Structures are given as structure tokens and as C-alpha cells.
Amino acid sequence: MELANRATILTPSLTLSIDSKAKAMKAEGIDVCGFGAGEPDFDTPEHIKAAAQAAIETGFTKYTPSSGTPELRQAIADKFQAENGLTYKPSQIIVSNGAKHSCYNAILATIQPGDEVIIPSPYWLSYPEMVRLAGGEPVFVQTKEENGWKMSADEFQDAMTPRTKMVIINSPGNPTGAVYTKEELQAIVEVAVDEEILILSDEIYEKLTYDDVQHISTATLPGAYDLTITINGFSKAYSMTGWRLGYLGAPESIAKAIDAIQSHSTSNPCSFAQKGGLAALKGDQQPVADMREEFDMRRNYMINRLASIPRVSVVKPEGAFYVLVNISQLGLSSTNFADRLLSKHHVAVVPGVAFGNDSTVRLSYATSLDVIKKGLDRFEEFTKTL
């Protein structure tokens, strides 16, 4: 049977394939150091789990409005106002099945066949596939290590054509950990405003920044509000990856369109997960601070170790929980490097080709310091053989 074109153009997730291979090796009793994780290794805070459990026990297990419960949408609007300086009405808030789902909904609601979407590279691997599923064409801007893996306004402008409909900004970013400054974002916004280009601002890692680096919400900048769809969620900051709960804030017309799409695709987000999300926003924020402090310690250790290894280079990440390692001097493609590192030295990393840069590999420090130390010992040993 012939498949739809939209299904055949997709590239399978390299992160999942590496993870599957690593798990299979672990099942065979092999000691694998995993640096592939895209999720915190902390448990969901107790008060969030308790809220969901209470919801189940009291029968809050039925359909909710497709865009989320009124109380959660109000809490998200309050959060946007208090933490980001953004004024969204609850009607502009859509709660979805994860921030990934929010991204896809936003792209599906705004991108038509033939529209171009500018994506800085290295990029989170799902962005171009989402654009293709919507019939759009991803246009990649290759960023440079010496510029902190960030796209400049000039590079953005050079990549534009009359078909450009949207630009995607992910700050703090995956896989680079890059955080755009207010000045950098404002320059990009000015270009977008001049050409009326939509901005998808993925801010899922906003609470994970280090060294007093400040996260800036793109929609707060002059001229940006009416063009920006702000994406966020609970997975990273509250260690709720499996809960599948994300949200967005958008101009009213876009939010209305996304609500219609969601009502016909997934209906509502999980009812009792929404109670957990409400507890996350309104409850104790100390677990977030504690997790960020632990990540910061691991980040510093990993960066110092990698900086001492000959023929690899790194840019110190300012956010998220990833380090992108430049392996261009080692003479291997990222896939070959990752395969041999896993097979021979039992260390799992994600090849940079998955993110649009075949000269890099991504290491996550969302794992214990013991694993980081042991894994980097093996990583260094492997590089010496090349």
C-alpha cells in the first residue's frame, strides 16, 4: 500500500535510535554511560504528583475544554505576566500535550504549502519535520561556534525570501545551550517586524539558565507581540516529561485556530496532568532551583573536562542541559563517531547530524556526576585512539 508523502519524507529520530541501542546494551548487562538524555534525571516534585493523584481519586478523569481547564489557562496567563512581562488573556492560552505538540499546533495553524520557515542550525531535530508535515519548507541558517551558535539579524535577513513566513527562535537552545541576549533578539525582531514574519519562540528551557544569564521572552520586545507565538511547558523545569503537558500564548486569531485544530486532533490534554501543572505553577519553586543548581555544577565539571581534551572544542552553554562538542578535528562523521563510541567504549552521545551539524556531537548533563566522570574518561580515551 502506498503511503502518504508526508509520512515518507520524515527522518527517523536519531536520538531515539541511539537511546534504543544504549538500552539494549544495558539489558545485556553492559555498563553504558548515557549522555543522550533529553530529560531531567530528577523525579517530579512530590506536591505535583500529589495533586495529580488527588485529581484521580476525586474523579477528575473526564474531558476538559480542548484548550485546557479555565483555572490552568488563568494560572499560565498569571505566570506569563509575573515572570515574563507578557500580558495574555486566558483565551490566548492553549494547553497541549507537551511543548512539542504546542510547536506543531502553531506551525500547522500558520504554515501553508510552499511557505518557508527559517531555522538556525544546529536546531532541535523536530522543527524541520514539523514544518515539512505542514507542507512548508525549512530554510537553515548555519550558525558558527565562534558566535556562540547563535543566528545574527544579518544572517536572518540574508536567508529571507518573499516566501518566508516564520522564523524559529529557541532560547535557551537545544542542542547548543545558547541563550540570546536582549540586544540580539531585538535585532532579529526588527527584521521580522519589517517583513511581517511570524516568530515561534520556544522557551521550554527558560528556567534553566546559569551564570546570572537572563532569559528574555521574545514577545516582550518592541513590535514582537503581535507576531510571536510563545511556547513553553512543564517537562524540563518541573521534570514532567512523561506527563505530556505544554502550553503556548499567541495572538487571539492564532490561538483560536490552534484550539480548533486541537479539538479535532487530540481533544484536550490529560485532565489530571493539568491538575499537576496547576500545582507546578502555584506550588513550591524550590525544587526547580535545586535542580538548576545541580545542573550548573555538572555543567561546569563537564565543560572543564572537555576543554582539557585535545582536538575537541566547546562553547560553554548558558542554558538548558546540553553541551555541543566540536569533533571536526577527529576525522569522523558525527554518526560514525557516536556509533564507535557506543560500541567500543559504551558511551551514548547524539550525533550532531541530527541537529544539522555533522561536525558535532551532543552530550547531556542530565545524568549523575558519577556517570559524567566515568563517561568522560571513556570519551577522552576514545579520542586518543583517533
PAMIZA-673872 format. One record per residue: residue number from 1; residue in three letters; x, y, z of N, C-alpha, C in turn. Coordinates in steps of 0.02 Angstrom, whole numbers. Layout:
// PAMIZA-673872
NUM;ALA;X;Y;Z;X;Y;Z;X;Y;Z
...
//
This chain:
// PAMIZA-673872
1;MET;42;-60;0;0;0;0;44;62;0
2;GLU;26;111;-41;66;172;-46;51;218;13
3;LEU;104;244;43;97;289;100;91;361;76
4;ALA;63;403;118;60;474;103;130;504;101
5;ASN;141;552;58;207;583;52;231;612;118
6;ARG;183;639;157;203;671;220;234;621;269
7;ALA;216;558;261;245;507;305;313;484;281
8;THR;324;485;216;386;458;189;443;508;189
9;ILE;428;573;197;481;623;196;514;633;263
10;LEU;486;603;315;512;614;383;575;573;395
11;THR;621;603;434;682;569;453;673;539;522
12;PRO;686;474;531;679;444;598;724;479;649
13;SER;702;481;710;739;516;763;803;479;780
14;LEU;861;512;770;925;482;788;933;477;863
15;THR;903;525;900;908;523;973;874;460;1000
16;LEU;817;443;971;781;383;994;818;320;974
17;SER;849;319;915;884;259;893;946;247;935
18;ILE;982;300;952;1040;294;997;1018;269;1065
19;ASP;963;299;1089;938;280;1155;916;207;1156
20;SER;884;184;1102;863;114;1098;922;67;1099
21;LYS;974;84;1062;1034;42;1060;1067;40;1128
22;ALA;1071;97;1161;1102;100;1228;1062;58;1278
23;LYS;996;62;1274;954;23;1320;961;-52;1306
24;ALA;967;-71;1244;976;-141;1227;1042;-167;1255
25;MET;1095;-126;1252;1159;-146;1280;1155;-152;1356
26;LYS;1120;-106;1387;1111;-109;1460;1074;-173;1480
27;ALA;1024;-191;1439;985;-251;1453;1028;-314;1450
28;GLU;1082;-310;1411;1129;-366;1406;1181;-365;1462
29;GLY;1174;-317;1508;1220;-313;1564;1281;-269;1552
30;ILE;1283;-233;1497;1340;-189;1482;1332;-123;1519
31;ASP;1387;-100;1547;1387;-36;1584;1393;21;1534
32;VAL;1336;52;1518;1334;107;1469;1327;173;1505
33;CYS;1368;221;1486;1361;290;1511;1320;329;1460
34;GLY;1261;349;1480;1215;382;1433;1217;457;1437
35;PHE;1238;490;1383;1236;563;1378;1183;586;1328
36;GLY;1138;542;1311;1088;559;1261;1024;589;1288
37;ALA;1015;586;1353;950;604;1382;929;675;1368
38;GLY;866;682;1347;837;748;1338;787;763;1393
39;GLU;797;732;1451;751;744;1507;789;745;1572
40;PRO;766;785;1621;799;787;1686;799;718;1719
41;ASP;852;703;1756;855;639;1792;827;645;1862
42;PHE;790;699;1876;758;710;1940;686;685;1937
43;ASP;660;665;1994;589;645;1996;546;708;1994
44;THR;483;699;1971;435;754;1976;425;771;2050
45;PRO;426;836;2068;416;856;2138;353;825;2168
46;GLU;357;809;2232;304;772;2266;237;809;2265
47;HIS;238;875;2273;173;911;2276;137;910;2209
48;ILE;175;902;2155;144;897;2089;113;828;2080
49;LYS;150;777;2099;122;709;2095;60;702;2140
50;ALA;63;733;2199;6;728;2245;-56;760;2216
51;ALA;-48;815;2180;-105;850;2150;-138;806;2097
52;ALA;-97;772;2057;-125;728;2005;-159;667;2036
53;GLN;-127;640;2088;-157;582;2122;-224;601;2153
54;ALA;-227;660;2184;-290;682;2214;-344;692;2160
55;ALA;-323;716;2101;-370;725;2047;-400;658;2025
56;ILE;-358;608;2020;-382;541;2001;-430;514;2054
57;GLU;-410;521;2117;-451;493;2171;-518;528;2178
58;THR;-522;591;2158;-586;627;2163;-625;627;2098
59;GLY;-601;587;2049;-639;579;1988;-628;631;1935
60;PHE;-574;670;1940;-560;720;1888;-524;685;1830
61;THR;-561;642;1797;-532;599;1745;-571;602;1680
62;LYS;-610;654;1671;-653;660;1612;-625;713;1564
63;TYR;-661;723;1508;-642;775;1461;-639;843;1495
64;THR;-593;885;1472;-593;955;1490;-601;995;1426
65;PRO;-609;1061;1429;-608;1100;1367;-546;1084;1326
66;SER;-551;1085;1261;-496;1063;1218;-433;1104;1229
67;SER;-439;1166;1247;-381;1209;1256;-356;1210;1328
68;GLY;-384;1167;1371;-362;1164;1441;-414;1191;1489
69;THR;-407;1174;1552;-455;1197;1602;-449;1273;1611
70;PRO;-504;1307;1626;-501;1379;1637;-452;1399;1691
71;GLU;-448;1359;1745;-403;1378;1800;-330;1372;1780
72;LEU;-313;1321;1740;-244;1315;1719;-226;1369;1668
73;ARG;-271;1385;1623;-256;1438;1575;-248;1505;1610
74;GLN;-288;1517;1662;-280;1579;1701;-213;1579;1737
75;ALA;-194;1522;1766;-130;1518;1801;-72;1529;1754
76;ILE;-77;1504;1693;-24;1514;1643;-22;1588;1623
77;ALA;-80;1619;1614;-81;1691;1598;-49;1730;1655
78;ASP;-63;1711;1717;-33;1745;1775;43;1735;1775
79;LYS;64;1674;1759;136;1659;1755;170;1702;1703
80;PHE;140;1706;1643;169;1746;1590;177;1819;1612
81;GLN;126;1844;1647;128;1914;1670;182;1924;1723
82;ALA;183;1880;1772;229;1889;1829;301;1875;1812
83;GLU;313;1823;1772;382;1801;1760;411;1826;1695
84;ASN;368;1839;1646;394;1857;1579;375;1927;1557
85;GLY;331;1960;1595;310;2026;1575;265;2026;1514
86;LEU;229;1971;1504;185;1963;1446;112;1962;1467
87;THR;71;2001;1435;0;2004;1451;-39;1963;1400
88;TYR;-60;1905;1421;-103;1862;1381;-169;1850;1419
89;LYS;-224;1855;1384;-288;1835;1413;-292;1758;1412
90;PRO;-331;1728;1456;-338;1655;1453;-359;1629;1385
91;SER;-397;1669;1348;-418;1648;1281;-361;1644;1231
92;GLN;-304;1674;1249;-244;1671;1207;-197;1614;1227
93;ILE;-217;1576;1276;-177;1521;1302;-206;1455;1278
94;ILE;-164;1411;1251;-185;1344;1232;-140;1294;1268
95;VAL;-170;1249;1306;-133;1196;1340;-136;1134;1295
96;SER;-78;1104;1283;-73;1048;1236;-36;989;1267
97;ASN;-28;937;1228;5;876;1252;81;882;1245
98;GLY;109;928;1282;180;940;1280;198;1002;1239
99;ALA;257;1031;1253;280;1089;1214;291;1070;1141
100;LYS;312;1007;1128;319;984;1059;253;989;1022
101;HIS;200;968;1054;133;973;1024;114;1045;1013
102;SER;132;1089;1060;118;1160;1053;154;1188;992
103;CYS;217;1169;982;255;1191;923;220;1168;859
104;TYR;201;1105;857;171;1077;797;104;1110;783
105;ASN;63;1121;835;0;1156;826;10;1225;796
106;ALA;61;1261;822;74;1329;799;94;1329;726
107;ILE;136;1282;707;159;1278;637;102;1257;592
108;LEU;62;1209;614;6;1185;573;-46;1240;563
109;ALA;-54;1283;612;-104;1336;607;-82;1395;563
110;THR;-17;1401;549;7;1461;516;45;1449;451
111;ILE;71;1389;441;113;1375;382;74;1338;329
112;GLN;76;1364;269;43;1333;212;95;1303;164
113;PRO;74;1258;120;120;1229;72;158;1284;34
114;GLY;224;1276;31;266;1325;-3;294;1379;41
115;ASP;265;1389;100;293;1438;146;361;1416;172
116;GLU;406;1463;181;473;1447;208;477;1467;281
117;VAL;511;1425;319;522;1437;390;597;1437;403
118;ILE;623;1491;429;695;1497;441;711;1467;509
119;ILE;760;1421;509;779;1385;570;855;1390;579
120;PRO;878;1422;632;950;1422;646;975;1351;659
121;SER;1033;1335;631;1063;1269;639;1129;1276;677
122;PRO;1143;1232;725;1108;1171;746;1039;1187;777
123;TYR;992;1142;764;923;1152;784;897;1089;820
124;TRP;844;1099;858;809;1041;886;780;1001;828
125;LEU;791;937;827;780;896;767;708;892;743
126;SER;660;909;786;590;903;764;564;964;726
127;TYR;598;1021;731;573;1081;697;564;1071;621
128;PRO;617;1049;586;607;1043;513;555;991;493
129;GLU;549;938;534;499;886;517;428;913;526
130;MET;419;954;577;353;985;587;335;1031;528
131;VAL;385;1069;506;374;1114;450;355;1074;388
132;ARG;391;1020;375;377;979;317;307;947;322
133;LEU;288;925;381;222;895;389;167;946;372
134;ALA;180;1010;385;131;1062;370;134;1084;297
135;GLY;181;1054;258;187;1073;188;236;1130;176
136;GLY;268;1154;229;315;1209;222;385;1184;205
137;GLU;430;1231;195;499;1214;178;546;1245;230
138;PRO;583;1203;266;632;1230;313;692;1260;277
139;VAL;713;1318;300;772;1352;272;822;1360;330
140;PHE;880;1330;324;927;1327;379;980;1382;374
141;VAL;992;1414;430;1046;1463;437;1101;1431;479
142;GLN;1158;1417;448;1212;1384;484;1247;1433;530
143;THR;1240;1424;595;1272;1468;643;1344;1444;655
144;LYS;1383;1487;687;1454;1473;696;1471;1465;770
145;GLU;1518;1419;782;1541;1408;851;1568;1473;881
146;GLU;1605;1511;841;1636;1572;868;1584;1626;885
147;ASN;1524;1618;860;1469;1664;877;1422;1634;930
148;GLY;1446;1582;964;1406;1551;1016;1347;1511;990
149;TRP;1352;1489;926;1298;1451;895;1233;1491;892
150;LYS;1237;1556;882;1178;1599;878;1173;1633;810
151;MET;1112;1640;785;1100;1673;721;1098;1748;731
152;SER;1132;1784;688;1130;1857;691;1071;1883;649
153;ALA;1053;1945;661;1000;1976;621;1019;1980;548
154;ASP;1083;1992;533;1106;1995;464;1099;1927;430
155;GLU;1117;1874;466;1110;1806;438;1037;1789;426
156;PHE;994;1810;471;922;1801;464;897;1837;401
157;GLN;918;1899;393;896;1938;336;921;1909;270
158;ASP;982;1884;270;1011;1855;209;973;1792;188
159;ALA;944;1757;236;909;1694;220;837;1704;198
160;MET;812;1765;206;742;1778;190;730;1781;115
161;THR;669;1759;96;644;1767;28;572;1792;33
162;PRO;541;1808;-23;470;1828;-20;424;1773;8
163;ARG;449;1712;11;408;1657;37;417;1645;112
164;THR;461;1682;143;474;1672;215;412;1691;255
165;LYS;388;1644;295;328;1655;336;343;1657;411
166;MET;396;1621;431;409;1614;503;483;1605;516
167;VAL;505;1625;575;572;1609;599;564;1576;667
168;ILE;604;1525;681;601;1490;744;661;1510;787
169;ILE;647;1533;847;699;1550;896;691;1505;956
170;ASN;744;1470;975;744;1425;1033;797;1450;1082
171;SER;775;1485;1134;822;1514;1182;793;1509;1252
172;PRO;830;1475;1298;891;1435;1290;880;1378;1241
173;GLY;934;1359;1206;926;1314;1149;949;1243;1160
174;ASN;918;1199;1122;938;1129;1116;959;1121;1043
175;PRO;1020;1099;1027;1067;1063;1069;1125;1104;1097
176;THR;1124;1170;1087;1183;1211;1100;1188;1240;1170
177;GLY;1130;1248;1203;1130;1284;1267;1137;1359;1259
178;ALA;1133;1384;1197;1142;1455;1184;1082;1495;1209
179;VAL;1096;1554;1237;1043;1600;1260;1054;1667;1225
180;TYR;1004;1690;1188;1008;1753;1153;1001;1811;1203
181;THR;1042;1862;1194;1036;1922;1235;977;1964;1211
182;LYS;957;2011;1251;902;2056;1232;919;2093;1167
183;GLU;982;2115;1161;1002;2153;1103;1001;2109;1040
184;GLU;1024;2047;1046;1023;2001;990;952;1986;967
185;LEU;908;1975;1015;838;1961;998;805;2022;967
186;GLN;818;2081;994;787;2142;967;806;2153;894
187;ALA;869;2140;878;891;2148;809;854;2100;762
188;ILE;845;2038;785;807;1989;745;734;2010;739
189;VAL;705;2033;794;635;2055;794;625;2113;745
190;GLU;671;2159;742;664;2216;697;660;2194;625
191;VAL;699;2144;607;695;2117;539;628;2084;527
192;ALA;605;2044;576;541;2009;570;483;2058;564
193;VAL;485;2111;604;431;2161;603;429;2196;535
194;ASP;487;2214;508;489;2248;444;456;2207;389
195;GLU;462;2141;393;436;2097;340;373;2059;362
196;GLU;348;2074;422;289;2040;449;297;1965;450
197;ILE;353;1943;476;368;1872;482;351;1848;552
198;LEU;315;1792;556;297;1763;620;359;1738;657
199;ILE;356;1739;723;411;1714;764;383;1659;809
200;LEU;411;1599;803;395;1546;850;452;1547;902
201;SER;436;1567;963;486;1573;1016;478;1516;1065
202;ASP;522;1466;1059;520;1406;1101;561;1420;1163
203;GLU;527;1426;1220;559;1447;1282;555;1393;1336
204;ILE;553;1329;1315;543;1274;1361;598;1269;1414
205;TYR;658;1294;1399;714;1289;1447;724;1354;1486
206;GLU;674;1397;1488;684;1464;1515;708;1464;1588
207;LYS;688;1416;1628;707;1415;1699;776;1384;1710
208;LEU;807;1360;1657;873;1328;1664;925;1372;1630
209;THR;943;1427;1663;998;1470;1640;1048;1477;1696
210;TYR;1110;1494;1678;1165;1493;1727;1207;1557;1722
211;ASP;1250;1566;1772;1297;1623;1774;1260;1690;1770
212;ASP;1202;1694;1802;1163;1756;1803;1139;1778;1734
213;VAL;1139;1733;1686;1113;1748;1619;1038;1756;1624
214;GLN;1011;1807;1592;940;1821;1595;904;1796;1533
215;HIS;850;1759;1544;808;1738;1489;761;1795;1470
216;ILE;756;1808;1405;711;1860;1379;657;1828;1337
217;SER;594;1843;1352;539;1819;1310;534;1864;1249
218;THR;538;1834;1190;540;1873;1128;480;1920;1121
219;ALA;421;1898;1142;360;1937;1131;359;2002;1172
220;THR;405;2009;1219;408;2071;1259;442;2127;1222
221;LEU;478;2112;1169;517;2163;1134;473;2205;1088
222;PRO;492;2268;1078;450;2313;1038;433;2285;969
223;GLY;369;2283;954;345;2259;889;334;2185;884
224;ALA;356;2147;934;356;2073;927;290;2040;947
225;TYR;252;2071;991;196;2037;1023;146;2008;973
226;ASP;127;2048;923;75;2026;876;100;1976;825
227;LEU;166;1964;823;194;1915;776;219;1852;810
228;THR;219;1850;876;254;1797;912;206;1746;943
229;ILE;224;1683;935;191;1628;971;242;1603;1022
230;THR;225;1609;1085;271;1591;1140;256;1521;1164
231;ILE;305;1477;1158;297;1407;1176;331;1393;1243
232;ASN;297;1355;1286;328;1335;1349;294;1271;1373
233;GLY;313;1248;1431;283;1186;1457;313;1167;1524
234;PHE;298;1107;1545;316;1085;1612;371;1032;1613
235;SER;388;1005;1554;432;947;1552;501;959;1582
236;LYS;533;1014;1564;603;1024;1583;609;1054;1653
237;ALA;575;1109;1666;583;1144;1730;557;1103;1788
238;TYR;503;1065;1777;472;1029;1832;482;953;1826
239;SER;526;933;1780;541;862;1771;476;822;1761
240;MET;436;844;1713;371;813;1699;368;789;1627
241;THR;422;760;1602;425;741;1531;369;694;1511
242;GLY;356;644;1552;306;594;1534;234;617;1544
243;TRP;224;674;1574;156;699;1587;125;727;1523
244;ARG;166;745;1474;145;774;1411;99;833;1421
245;LEU;128;887;1445;90;948;1460;131;1009;1441
246;GLY;108;1045;1391;140;1106;1369;88;1159;1356
247;TYR;111;1219;1338;64;1273;1326;95;1325;1281
248;LEU;53;1369;1255;76;1425;1215;32;1485;1228
249;GLY;62;1543;1214;25;1606;1213;32;1636;1144
250;ALA;-23;1661;1116;-21;1684;1046;-72;1739;1035
251;PRO;-64;1777;981;-118;1823;962;-184;1786;958
252;GLU;-237;1822;972;-303;1791;979;-323;1749;919
253;SER;-312;1774;859;-334;1738;799;-296;1672;791
254;ILE;-231;1672;807;-191;1611;802;-212;1562;856
255;ALA;-223;1586;917;-245;1542;971;-311;1509;954
256;LYS;-356;1546;925;-422;1518;906;-414;1463;854
257;ALA;-369;1474;805;-358;1424;754;-326;1361;783
258;ILE;-279;1370;829;-246;1313;861;-296;1274;903
259;ASP;-341;1308;937;-392;1274;977;-435;1230;932
260;ALA;-453;1256;873;-494;1217;826;-457;1155;802
261;ILE;-393;1164;786;-353;1107;764;-348;1054;818
262;GLN;-335;1076;879;-326;1029;934;-392;993;950
263;SER;-447;1028;943;-512;997;959;-528;939;913
264;HIS;-499;941;852;-512;888;804;-456;837;799
265;SER;-402;847;836;-346;801;832;-337;762;897
266;THR;-323;796;951;-310;761;1014;-363;774;1067
267;SER;-412;816;1052;-459;840;1103;-418;877;1156
268;ASN;-431;862;1220;-398;900;1273;-334;866;1298
269;PRO;-290;905;1331;-234;873;1366;-261;831;1424
270;CYS;-221;785;1448;-240;740;1503;-268;781;1562
271;SER;-326;761;1585;-361;800;1637;-321;805;1702
272;PHE;-300;748;1729;-266;750;1794;-195;777;1789
273;ALA;-164;771;1729;-99;803;1719;-105;879;1725
274;GLN;-162;905;1703;-173;978;1709;-175;1000;1781
275;LYS;-202;958;1825;-200;974;1897;-128;975;1922
276;GLY;-88;929;1897;-17;931;1914;17;994;1889
277;GLY;0;1015;1829;27;1077;1802;8;1138;1843
278;LEU;-54;1138;1866;-77;1193;1909;-36;1195;1974
279;ALA;-24;1137;2003;16;1134;2064;88;1155;2051
280;ALA;114;1138;1991;182;1158;1973;188;1234;1972
281;LEU;141;1268;1942;144;1340;1936;133;1376;2002
282;LYS;87;1349;2041;67;1384;2102;104;1361;2164
283;GLY;138;1304;2161;169;1275;2220;241;1296;2230
284;ASP;274;1260;2273;344;1273;2293;390;1270;2232
285;GLN;429;1323;2221;475;1325;2165;546;1305;2184
286;GLN;556;1286;2247;623;1267;2269;652;1207;2231
287;PRO;611;1156;2215;639;1100;2177;669;1122;2110
288;VAL;640;1173;2079;668;1198;2016;737;1228;2028
289;ALA;742;1268;2081;806;1300;2098;859;1248;2116
290;ASP;838;1196;2153;885;1143;2172;910;1105;2111
291;MET;865;1091;2065;885;1055;2004;932;1097;1962
292;ARG;916;1161;1955;960;1206;1917;1030;1209;1948
293;GLU;1033;1212;2013;1098;1215;2048;1139;1152;2034
294;GLU;1107;1094;2035;1141;1031;2021;1165;1029;1949
295;PHE;1121;1050;1903;1141;1052;1832;1201;1098;1822
296;ASP;1201;1154;1857;1256;1202;1849;1322;1171;1871
297;MET;1322;1134;1926;1382;1100;1949;1406;1049;1897
298;ARG;1361;1010;1870;1379;961;1820;1404;994;1756
299;ARG;1372;1049;1737;1392;1086;1677;1464;1108;1683
300;ASN;1481;1138;1740;1549;1163;1749;1601;1107;1747
301;TYR;1583;1050;1778;1629;993;1777;1639;969;1705
302;MET;1583;960;1669;1587;934;1601;1627;980;1556
303;ILE;1615;1045;1560;1650;1093;1518;1725;1092;1533
304;ASN;1742;1091;1596;1814;1091;1615;1849;1028;1589
305;ARG;1816;971;1595;1846;909;1569;1853;910;1494
306;LEU;1801;930;1459;1803;931;1386;1854;981;1360
307;ALA;1861;1037;1395;1910;1088;1374;1981;1062;1379
308;SER;1992;1010;1420;2060;984;1428;2076;928;1378
309;ILE;2028;909;1338;2038;854;1290;2062;884;1223
310;PRO;2120;862;1199;2146;889;1136;2100;874;1077
311;ARG;2099;921;1029;2065;913;965;1989;913;968
312;VAL;1960;931;1025;1889;945;1027;1880;1015;1057
313;SER;1825;1047;1042;1812;1113;1070;1739;1120;1089
314;VAL;1726;1165;1135;1658;1175;1160;1647;1250;1173
315;VAL;1584;1270;1167;1562;1336;1190;1524;1324;1255
316;LYS;1541;1360;1307;1508;1349;1371;1434;1366;1365
317;PRO;1390;1318;1376;1318;1332;1370;1294;1376;1426
318;GLU;1249;1421;1410;1221;1467;1460;1153;1444;1485
319;GLY;1125;1392;1454;1060;1368;1474;1049;1296;1454
320;ALA;989;1270;1471;969;1201;1456;1015;1152;1493
321;PHE;1025;1090;1466;1070;1043;1499;1108;1001;1448
322;TYR;1134;1037;1397;1171;1004;1343;1237;1041;1331
323;VAL;1286;1002;1306;1349;1030;1281;1359;1005;1210
324;LEU;1370;1050;1164;1383;1031;1095;1459;1031;1085
325;VAL;1486;973;1068;1558;964;1062;1578;962;988
326;ASN;1625;1006;969;1650;1008;901;1704;954;893
327;ILE;1691;905;850;1738;849;840;1769;851;771
328;SER;1767;908;738;1788;913;668;1861;894;658
329;GLN;1903;902;710;1974;886;703;1989;811;711
330;LEU;1938;771;727;1950;700;740;1941;656;679
331;GLY;1917;684;624;1916;647;561;1859;599;551
332;LEU;1807;603;593;1749;558;586;1686;598;578
333;SER;1637;570;542;1570;600;542;1540;591;612
334;SER;1490;630;627;1460;626;694;1427;558;705
335;THR;1398;529;654;1365;464;661;1416;409;673
336;ASN;1470;410;635;1524;361;643;1555;368;712
337;PHE;1567;429;732;1596;442;799;1550;413;853
338;ALA;1485;430;849;1438;407;901;1431;331;901
339;ASP;1429;300;842;1423;227;839;1484;192;870
340;ARG;1543;216;852;1604;184;878;1613;197;953
341;LEU;1594;257;975;1599;274;1046;1553;229;1087
342;LEU;1494;216;1061;1446;173;1097;1467;100;1094
343;SER;1486;77;1035;1501;6;1026;1565;-15;1063
344;LYS;1616;27;1060;1682;8;1087;1695;33;1157
345;HIS;1665;91;1175;1680;120;1240;1617;129;1283
346;HIS;1561;109;1256;1498;107;1294;1477;175;1322
347;VAL;1483;225;1279;1460;292;1295;1411;314;1240
348;ALA;1352;336;1261;1300;356;1213;1297;432;1209
349;VAL;1309;458;1148;1300;529;1133;1256;534;1071
350;VAL;1232;594;1057;1189;603;998;1230;636;943
351;PRO;1233;605;884;1271;635;828;1241;701;806
352;GLY;1285;749;793;1262;816;775;1225;820;709
353;VAL;1233;770;666;1197;772;603;1121;774;615
354;ALA;1099;748;672;1028;750;689;1005;822;699
355;PHE;1051;866;716;1035;936;729;1059;982;673
356;GLY;1082;952;618;1102;992;561;1176;1010;560
357;ASN;1217;979;602;1289;994;602;1327;930;613
358;ASP;1357;904;559;1390;838;561;1459;841;592
359;SER;1481;899;614;1547;906;646;1543;908;722
360;THR;1486;891;748;1475;895;820;1440;833;847
361;VAL;1443;825;913;1402;778;950;1373;814;1010
362;ARG;1315;792;1032;1283;823;1091;1288;777;1151
363;LEU;1311;806;1206;1312;772;1270;1264;806;1318
364;SER;1224;767;1352;1178;794;1403;1208;784;1472
365;TYR;1203;836;1514;1223;827;1584;1163;817;1630
366;ALA;1108;792;1601;1050;772;1641;1059;700;1664
367;THR;1116;688;1694;1133;622;1722;1180;634;1781
368;SER;1192;583;1820;1230;592;1882;1302;611;1869
369;LEU;1333;643;1918;1403;663;1912;1448;602;1905
370;ASP;1430;548;1938;1470;486;1932;1470;461;1860
371;VAL;1412;462;1829;1408;440;1759;1447;489;1714
372;ILE;1442;553;1728;1478;603;1689;1553;592;1693
373;LYS;1578;581;1754;1651;570;1763;1674;508;1725
374;LYS;1638;453;1735;1657;390;1702;1650;396;1627
375;GLY;1596;426;1604;1585;433;1533;1637;476;1499
376;LEU;1657;530;1531;1707;574;1502;1777;542;1502
377;ASP;1790;500;1551;1853;462;1549;1854;418;1486
378;ARG;1799;385;1472;1795;342;1413;1796;384;1349
379;PHE;1762;441;1351;1761;485;1293;1832;508;1275
380;GLU;1869;528;1325;1938;551;1314;1982;493;1289
381;GLU;1973;434;1318;2011;377;1296;1997;361;1222
382;PHE;1934;367;1202;1916;354;1132;1949;405;1086
383;THR;1949;470;1104;1978;520;1060;2053;509;1050
384;LYS;2086;479;1099;2158;466;1093;2173;412;1041
385;THR;2122;371;1025;2134;318;976;2125;342;905
386;LEU;2102;403;896;2086;428;829;2144;466;798
//
